[in-house]
Amino acid sequence: MKQGKRPTRKQKELIGQQKIGNQFLNPDKWLVRQLSRNDMLLIHRVSGKTRKARMVD
């Protein structure tokens, strides 16, 4: 399995805008595994769960 990398400042802002239900994601708890033009694949630091986040400005 690929390892995740720490998100950049811009990526942290985008992660912080993502919602699960009525709560926002905490960018300090997520690593960036893969980047593409439209989205990024995130891995949770503790649980190892993956999540796809859209990169929209």
C-alpha positions in Angstrom: 0.0 0.0 0.0 1.2 3.5 -0.8 2.1 5.8 2.0 0.4 9.2 2.4 2.2 12.5 2.5 1.5 15.5 4.5 -0.8 18.0 2.8 0.3 21.4 1.6 -1.3 24.5 2.9 -3.6 24.8 -0.1 -4.6 21.1 0.2 -5.3 21.6 3.9 -7.7 24.4 3.1 -9.5 22.1 0.6 -9.6 19.2 3.0 -11.1 21.5 5.7 -13.9 22.4 3.3 -15.0 18.7 2.9 -18.0 17.6 5.0 -19.1 14.3 6.5 -22.7 14.7 7.5 -22.7 18.0 9.3 -19.0 18.0 10.3 -16.0 19.2 8.4 -12.8 17.1 8.1 -9.8 18.0 10.3 -6.9 18.4 7.9 -4.4 17.5 10.6 -5.7 13.9 10.7 -5.6 13.2 6.9 -2.7 12.4 4.6 -2.7 12.8 0.8 -2.1 9.5 -1.0 -2.8 10.4 -4.6 -3.5 13.5 -6.6 -5.3 14.0 -9.9 -6.7 17.1 -11.6 -10.1 16.9 -10.1 -9.7 15.1 -6.8 -7.3 13.7 -4.2 -7.3 10.4 -2.4 -6.9 10.9 1.4 -5.9 8.4 4.1 -6.9 8.9 7.8 -3.8 8.9 10.0 -5.2 6.7 12.7 -7.9 4.4 11.2 -6.4 4.0 7.7 -9.7 4.7 6.0 -9.6 6.3 2.6 -11.8 9.1 1.2 -11.9 10.9 -2.1 -12.1 14.7 -1.9 -12.9 17.0 -4.8 -10.5 19.8 -5.6 -12.7 22.8 -6.3 -11.6 26.4 -6.0 
